[in-house]
Amino acid sequence: MRTWLCVSGQRVEIMLPFLGKCRLDLWRCCQTCTPMSWAGFYSNHLLSLGFRDISRVTEKDTRFRGWLVRRVCGLLAVCSWRIPADTPGDLPARICRSRRWEQAEGLSGVTSPPRSTPRPVASRLVAGARDPGIAWLERDARDDPVPSPPPSLRRVRDAAPARGPPGDDGWEQRWKEKILELLGDIQAPLSLLMLRICHWALLKLLSRLFLSVQLHRGQLEMVLRAASTVRTRRSRLGPRPAPRALSPAPPLQPRVPLVFLSTHKSQLDGPLLSFVLFSQGLGVPRVTVGAQGCSPRLRSLLRRLGGIFLPAGMEQARGAPEDALPGAVLAAYMEEVLRSRQPLLIFLEEPPVPLHLSASARHWLALVQGAVRAGAVPDVLLVPVGIGYDVVPGGSHPEAARGAQPLGIGACLWAALRALRRNLGCVRVDFAQPFSLQEFMAKSQGRHTGKAEELLLLLPSILGTWPRQLDAGNTEVWAPGSTKATSLETPEEMLVTNLGLHSLSDSVSCSAVMSVGITSALLLHKYREGVFLSRLMQDFAWLLEEILLRQRDVGFSGQLRALVQHSLILLRAQLSLYHLSPLGDILVVPKASAETWMELGHHSAAILPVFASEAVGACAIRALLAELLPFLEPTPQASSIIFSQAELHRKTLELLRLLPPNVLGLRPCQPLDCRSEDIVDKLVLCGLLEPEEPQSEHWVCDTAPRASRRRQAWPTMDFSDSDSEDRAPPCRCFKLGEPQRSPHLLLFLCRLLSPVLGTYAGAVAFLEQTRWPQPEAACVEELLQFLAKEGSELPTRSLALSSLQTFKEMGVLEEVGGPPGPLLHLTQPFRSSANRERLAAFIQQFIQR
């Protein structure tokens, strides 16, 4: 800590965040769901490694030296980046030499040609020889003389059109042409020359867009260890293992592929992460492309650079019979990608809808899970990835891009030119600890999150009634991001949902908090009317320390004044700065406009997951104060009111049942009861609650043991003849405290959740305004328009979807199928205005204006 003496004579502390010598215990996987992966590829010495800026390439990154090398070092470095030998560059030749295609044909009921006179595959699969995507057709006949096709190949065979009459030679050719057409729609062969040219251009672009692209060396070393697992002699010479049941086997199997699961904040994320993996020796990744529409030329270019797409119509028509063959071909291709150990990059969310598991991500995760279940690969290592931007490329309003025309190459170039005119600050890429998919699946078997049951318990407390019976057949399973009826999910679909939400939470947790996010949170939730620069610097240092104390990392370092000035420069379009000469200080005033609040809210979104537990607890305290103060005359000070642990637990549970964990950035594996107890403990640690004993139980020098919040093996040491279990444990009580270094912390934490709760309250008012029934997609659009018209605070598509999904789970809305498609209906209890008012009052009690 250092001090800075400003012109007015005030001494301001300067924080130098530790970003290289002393690191926090970060990036760890979940010890509950993957305990055996907890110690894998991780070492404490990795924390002490520093950072590197991957956008700055020097002659040290090449094998040459000299003044000429320093001028073309970027081109030389890109040309020297190694593409692993197991990439699909030689797969077309292997497919032409394969005999497995004839063997697979023989499995469908018609005898294959004799092995002595095989028909040349090259003459029958000319197009296939140019497409490495059909590598699932290739097997070495010397490994297994008995045909044993994988499950995905059997699905392709079963999904194929019916075989024609005997002598119909065109049937086989039509089948192959259909499969090759689907594979061409999914992917294309990698173009090595185009890869190097585009990555060289991307290197130049990144060095001009951002001040730096930071990557931690310890995280990189951890991922390289996971990627360099060597296969044993047994795995080289032994037969391929048969599909086996899930068991808690050692998760770190040899020769397993890496699958990177990333957040998605901008359309630049795909090229950026592809550049990071390729430049750091992890190979050329296969990048999944989501729901963003692309022109045919851009789609073709992305496929040549490693992009893979879902077949046309597969995402919209989930599980339709006509999608059997596309799904089987896609599953077979995914098995071959994982078997060849190519890195795979899956984006868990879409930029217009953050913190929600997208439908395309569910498809890709289901394919990876199916490959492990089928035994195509022994295991898969999942690596959560977080990306932190000072300023997100493409603007802070991704909703405006929805429904636009397909993105083309010209639009991409024009967007890059426009981005070059802006100062985007820095970007940080973080990798979390890899964990085993096999272990996660084994641990998740038979586990139920109980979200539907929790919501069934919440509704009677809102209405003041209890249902006569709970119809379990009408309950729904929590599946955020879904835009269609979910009813009861199968165990496989539940596992995919839990895996996606868990990985999304890990990706959010490992993402670094940027300086612009801290400044935006202070201006939005604490100083909307304006603040002096000296005071802003003090609160910046305080909030920075609070973030570090919560085991979260930041993506910056340096002097405090320089950091705050850097963030104010990036936010200058939303601020007004006034230099006050008599005081020697600067007044920072946010512009009073909806666009300013939207921009600040977008930048400060990374702060809520850091303080989510404390924010839920603060809103619970606010609700208790709202209940108690009207009955207390004269109105006492808030610090003199004593809360019991049971009251805090009840209010906290109500709010946790209302809000889904993915909106708060929390892991879905923790039970709500345990999470509620942890929230109370965190409120005590941060100073908002102080332990207090009732006067009737307070004794001077009382050292008797007190019951803790968790049941212990030896709760008391009672050696008397009476049964100690007959005595009720003393009630824990707390009073409201005020941390010395952070005044008004309670209001700040409550306002962090105000945008979320305000959207839920606006959705309740929307129930009375709209006409029912209607499709969910139209309902979301009308809700966004209603929130914007009513002046709701920071309405986003993500929160609108979350509120409607919660109402469906609670029983406020129900989804009924019909000829035009599923429609949302208002349930009978909430057609009454009185019940809607009760629901609105329940949500309003937690909101701090």
Salt bridges, closest charged atoms under 4 A:
GLU13 OE1 - ARG741 NH2 3.52
ASP25 OD1 - ARG28 NH1 3.70
ASP53 OD2 - ARG56 NE 3.71
GLU59 OE2 - ARG70 NH1 3.55
ASP61 OD1 - ARG52 NH2 3.69
GLU102 OE2 - ARG124 NH1 3.20
GLU105 OE1 - ARG119 NH2 3.34
GLU105 OE2 - ARG124 NH2 2.89
GLU105 OE2 - LYS176 NZ 3.68
GLU138 OE1 - ARG94 NH2 3.14
ASP140 OD2 - ARG142 NH2 2.84
ASP158 OD1 - ARG157 NE 3.50
ASP168 OD2 - ARG174 NH2 3.52
GLU172 OE1 - ARG119 NH1 3.96
GLU172 OE2 - ARG124 NH2 1.93
GLU172 OE2 - LYS176 NZ 2.68
ASP185 OD1 - ARG299 NH2 3.44
GLU221 OE2 - ARG225 NE 3.72
ASP269 OD2 - HIS264 ND1 3.12
GLU336 OE1 - ARG139 NH1 3.80
GLU336 OE1 - ARG339 NH1 3.06
ASP390 OD2 - HIS566 NE2 3.09
ASP430 OD1 - ARG428 NH2 2.97
GLU453 OE1 - HIS448 NE2 3.45
GLU454 OE1 - ARG657 NE 2.64
GLU489 OE2 - ARG362 NH2 3.42
GLU493 OE2 - ARG318 NH2 2.85
ASP506 OD2 - HIS502 ND1 3.35
ASP506 OD1 - ARG667 NE 2.83
ASP539 OD2 - LYS526 NZ 3.53
ASP539 OD1 - ARG535 NH2 3.57
GLU545 OE1 - ARG741 NH1 2.64
GLU546 OE1 - ARG550 NH1 2.55
ASP553 OD2 - ARG23 NH2 2.04
ASP553 OD2 - ARG428 NH2 2.80
GLU599 OE1 - HIS397 NE2 3.97
GLU599 OE2 - HIS603 NE2 3.17
GLU614 OE2 - ARG550 NE 2.88
GLU627 OE1 - ARG650 NH2 3.88
GLU627 OE2 - LYS651 NZ 2.66
GLU654 OE2 - ARG650 NH1 3.92
GLU654 OE1 - LYS651 NZ 3.55
GLU677 OE1 - ARG709 NH1 3.83
ASP678 OD1 - ARG709 NH1 3.46
ASP678 OD1 - ARG710 NH2 3.00
ASP681 OD2 - ARG709 NE 2.16
GLU690 OE1 - LYS735 NZ 3.94
GLU693 OE1 - HIS698 ND1 3.70
GLU693 OE2 - ARG706 NH2 3.81
ASP702 OD2 - ARG706 NH2 2.48
ASP718 OD2 - ARG727 NH2 3.41
GLU776 OE1 - LYS808 NZ 3.32
GLU781 OE2 - ARG797 NH1 2.75
GLU793 OE2 - ARG528 NH2 2.83
GLU815 OE1 - LYS808 NZ 3.35
